[in-house]
Amino acid sequence: MNNAWWQIRRELWENRSLYLAPIGACCVFLLAFVVPLSRLPRTIREAAALDPLHQRAAIAFPYDILGGLLMGVLMLVGAFYCLDALYGERRDRSMLFWKSLPVPDLTAVLAKASIPILFLPLVTWIVTLAAWIVMLVMSTLVLSPHPANVALLWQGVAIGPRSLLLLYHLLTVHSLYLAPIYGWLLLVSAWARRATFVWAFVPPVAIASMERLAFGTTFFAHLLLDRLGGNGMDAVVAHGTFPMDPHTHVTPIRFLLSPGLLGGLVIFSLCVMAAVRLRRDRSAI
């Protein structure tokens, strides 16, 4: 466990973009959020005339957009990190130093796999929650002359339930459900001698194209798209709403027992074991 902890700390030291990218995207969004803040009283007055469902959606729209933006940043950072995680240390020959230490290959690869699976979702959640609090404080100050509008704002945002649902969504969809994608990228990173991006994306595209030409079906393409979009999972079943909506209904037991999740975890495990074997056998480039 001590070796694993130090391996994770090493990854954080060497890859500052893991936390700087979401923080930077969040800062840019907050700057854009300040510009139309003077129109917030009118937005609240217009939302007060709507039914509760549309009222909540109108008030919390900027908060949902920020959450979606940082989810996209999480996926991009996780993908590029996995592609460089094992390839980079072979390219710059730092693996010659790291493999000289008494750290098993399994521990090293699992530490790298934990970054997109566990660390990035938690960082994204913390950054998003901090930004939501800043947005809520600024909005409250703007609406402070009208206490009724402040109460409507807090009721529509519901930052407590919204933050818990965001954490649940990140740990399910963007962590466990995307695990086979991250596992495949780690495998490519351990195997490819150059052009990891090409080797990661050309084979799936080639398989989908061959299936379409040979059988006239698009099963593999839809499987990948559903996995990337989280459409095949059963955790969030609120139709037409963001996963952070306070009235979203979640089914964690059904999600944990779903064939899509279990099959994905099997693929992830196989990819990680293959990456461990490749790291043991491959030399520096």
C-alpha positions in Angstrom: 0.0 0.0 0.0 2.9 2.4 0.8 4.4 1.7 -2.7 1.0 2.2 -4.3 0.5 5.6 -2.5 4.0 6.8 -3.6 3.3 5.7 -7.1 0.1 7.7 -7.2 1.9 10.7 -5.8 4.5 10.3 -8.5 1.8 10.5 -11.2 0.4 13.7 -9.7 3.8 15.3 -9.5 4.6 14.4 -13.1 1.2 15.3 -14.6 0.0 18.6 -13.2 -2.5 18.9 -16.0 -4.6 16.4 -14.1 -5.8 19.1 -11.8 -4.7 22.3 -13.6 -6.9 21.5 -16.7 -10.3 21.4 -14.7 -9.2 24.4 -12.6 -8.4 26.4 -15.7 -11.6 25.5 -17.5 -13.5 26.4 -14.3 -11.9 29.8 -14.1 -12.7 30.6 -17.7 -16.4 29.6 -17.1 -16.6 31.8 -14.0 -15.3 34.8 -16.0 -18.0 34.1 -18.5 -20.6 33.7 -15.8 -19.9 37.2 -14.3 -20.7 39.0 -17.6 -24.5 38.3 -17.7 -24.9 38.4 -13.9 -26.6 41.8 -14.1 -29.5 40.1 -15.9 -30.0 37.5 -13.2 -32.9 39.4 -11.4 -34.9 39.4 -14.7 -34.1 35.7 -15.2 -35.4 34.9 -11.7 -38.6 36.9 -12.2 -39.2 35.1 -15.5 -38.5 31.7 -13.9 -41.0 32.4 -11.1 -43.8 32.3 -13.6 -42.9 28.8 -14.9 -44.0 25.4 -13.5 -41.6 23.9 -10.9 -39.8 21.6 -13.3 -39.0 24.3 -15.9 -38.4 26.8 -13.1 -35.7 24.6 -11.6 -34.1 24.0 -15.0 -34.0 27.7 -15.9 -32.4 28.7 -12.6 -29.9 25.9 -12.5 -28.9 26.0 -16.2 -25.5 27.7 -15.7 -24.7 25.2 -12.9 -25.6 22.2 -15.2 -23.5 23.7 -18.0 -20.5 24.0 -15.8 -20.9 20.4 -14.6 -21.2 19.1 -18.2 -18.1 21.2 -19.3 -15.9 19.7 -16.5 -17.2 16.2 -17.3 -15.9 16.7 -20.9 -12.6 18.0 -19.6 -12.4 14.9 -17.3 -12.8 12.6 -20.3 -10.3 14.4 -22.4 -7.6 14.6 -19.7 -8.2 11.0 -18.7 -7.9 9.8 -22.3 -4.6 11.7 -23.0 -3.2 10.7 -19.7 -3.8 7.0 -20.3 -2.3 7.2 -23.8 0.9 8.7 -22.4 1.0 6.9 -19.0 3.1 3.9 -20.1 4.3 5.2 -23.5 5.9 8.4 -22.0 8.1 6.6 -19.6 9.5 4.4 -22.3 10.0 7.3 -24.7 11.9 9.5 -22.2 13.6 6.3 -20.8 12.6 7.2 -17.2 11.2 3.6 -17.0 14.9 2.5 -16.6 15.0 4.4 -13.3 11.5 3.5 -12.1 11.9 -0.2 -12.9 15.1 -0.3 -10.8 13.0 0.5 -7.7 11.4 -2.4 -5.7 8.0 -1.7 -7.1 6.1 -4.5 -8.9 4.8 -3.8 -12.4 1.3 -4.6 -11.2 1.5 -1.8 -8.5 2.8 0.7 -11.0 0.1 0.0 -13.6 -2.7 -0.1 -11.1 -1.5 3.3 -9.7 -1.7 4.7 -13.2 -5.2 3.1 -13.7 -6.4 4.7 -10.5 -5.9 8.2 -11.8 -8.7 8.3 -14.4 -10.8 5.8 -12.4 -10.7 7.5 -9.0 -8.5 10.7 -8.8 -9.9 12.6 -11.8 -13.6 12.1 -10.8 -12.9 13.3 -7.3 -10.9 16.3 -8.5 -13.7 17.2 -10.9 -16.3 17.0 -8.2 -14.3 19.2 -5.8 -13.6 21.8 -8.5 -17.2 21.8 -9.7 -18.6 22.1 -6.1 -16.2 25.0 -5.3 -17.3 26.8 -8.5 -20.9 26.2 -7.7 -20.5 27.7 -4.3 -18.7 30.8 -5.8 -21.5 31.2 -8.4 -24.2 30.9 -5.7 -22.5 33.5 -3.5 -22.1 35.9 -6.4 -25.8 35.4 -7.4 -27.0 35.8 -3.9 -25.1 39.2 -3.6 -26.8 40.4 -6.8 -30.2 39.3 -5.6 -29.8 40.4 -2.0 -32.1 43.4 -2.3 -35.0 40.9 -3.0 -35.0 38.1 -0.4 -37.8 36.3 -2.3 -35.6 36.0 -5.3 -32.7 34.7 -3.2 -35.0 32.0 -1.7 -36.1 31.0 -5.2 -32.5 30.8 -6.4 -31.4 28.6 -3.5 -34.4 26.4 -4.0 -33.8 26.0 -7.7 -30.1 25.3 -7.3 -30.4 22.9 -4.4 -26.6 22.7 -4.2 -26.5 19.9 -1.5 -28.5 17.2 -3.4 -27.1 18.4 -6.7 -23.5 17.9 -5.5 -24.2 14.4 -4.2 -25.8 13.4 -7.5 -22.8 14.8 -9.4 -20.5 12.7 -7.3 -22.6 9.7 -7.9 -22.6 10.3 -11.7 -18.9 10.9 -11.8 -18.1 7.7 -9.9 -20.5 5.6 -12.0 -20.6 6.9 -15.6 -17.2 8.6 -15.7 -15.3 6.1 -13.6 -16.7 2.5 -13.6 -18.6 2.7 -16.8 -15.7 4.1 -18.8 -13.2 1.8 -17.2 -12.8 -0.5 -20.3 -12.1 2.6 -22.4 -9.3 3.7 -20.0 -8.0 0.1 -19.9 -7.8 -0.1 -23.6 -5.9 3.2 -23.8 -3.4 2.0 -21.1 -2.9 -1.2 -23.1 -2.1 0.8 -26.2 0.2 3.0 -24.2 2.1 0.0 -23.0 2.3 -1.6 -26.5 2.8 1.1 -29.1 6.2 2.3 -30.1 4.9 5.5 -31.6 1.6 7.2 -32.6 -0.4 6.0 -29.6 -3.3 8.2 -30.7 -3.5 6.4 -34.0 -3.2 3.0 -32.6 -5.9 3.8 -30.0 -8.6 5.0 -32.4 -7.9 3.4 -35.7 -8.6 -0.3 -34.7 -12.1 0.5 -33.2 -12.9 2.6 -36.3 -11.7 -0.3 -38.6 -13.7 -2.9 -36.7 -16.9 -0.7 -37.0 -16.3 -0.2 -40.7 -15.6 -3.9 -41.4 -18.8 -4.8 -39.5 -20.8 -2.3 -41.5 -19.4 -3.5 -44.9 -19.5 -7.3 -44.1 -22.8 -7.6 -42.2 -24.6 -4.3 -42.7 -24.9 -3.7 -39.0 -23.5 -1.1 -36.6 -23.6 -3.0 -33.3 -19.9 -2.3 -32.4 -20.2 1.4 -33.3 -23.4 1.8 -31.2 -21.7 -0.1 -28.4 -18.8 2.3 -28.2 -21.0 5.4 -28.6 -23.4 4.2 -25.8 -20.4 3.5 -23.6 -18.8 6.9 -24.2 -22.2 8.7 -23.8 -23.3 6.6 -20.8 -26.5 5.7 -22.6 -26.3 2.1 -21.8 -26.2 2.3 -18.1 -29.1 2.0 -15.7 -28.0 4.3 -12.9 -29.8 7.5 -13.9 -33.4 7.2 -15.0 -34.7 10.7 -15.1 -35.8 11.4 -18.6 -34.9 14.8 -20.2 -32.9 16.1 -17.3 -29.3 16.5 -16.3 -27.9 13.8 -14.0 -27.4 16.5 -11.4 -31.1 17.3 -11.2 -32.3 17.0 -7.5 -35.2 14.9 -8.6 -33.1 12.4 -10.6 -33.9 8.8 -9.6 -30.8 6.6 -9.1 -30.7 2.8 -9.0 -27.2 1.8 -7.7 -28.0 -1.9 -7.1 -29.3 -2.3 -10.7 -26.3 -0.4 -12.0 -23.7 -2.5 -10.1 -25.4 -5.7 -11.3 -25.9 -4.6 -14.9 -24.3 -6.8 -17.6 -22.8 -3.7 -19.3 -20.9 -2.7 -16.1 -19.7 -6.2 -15.3 -18.6 -6.9 -18.8 -16.8 -3.6 -19.0 -14.9 -4.4 -15.7 -13.8 -7.8 -17.1 -12.5 -6.0 -20.2 -10.7 -3.4 -18.0 -9.1 -6.2 -15.9 -7.9 -8.0 -19.0 -6.4 -4.8 -20.5 -4.7 -3.9 -17.2 -3.1 -7.4 -16.9 -1.9 -7.2 -20.5 -0.4 -3.8 -19.8 1.4 -5.2 -16.8 2.8 -8.0 -18.9 3.9 -5.6 -21.6 5.5 -3.2 -19.1 7.5 -6.1 -17.7 8.8 -7.2 -21.1 9.1 -3.9 -23.1 12.2 -1.8 -23.0 12.8 1.9 -23.4 12.2 3.3 -26.9 
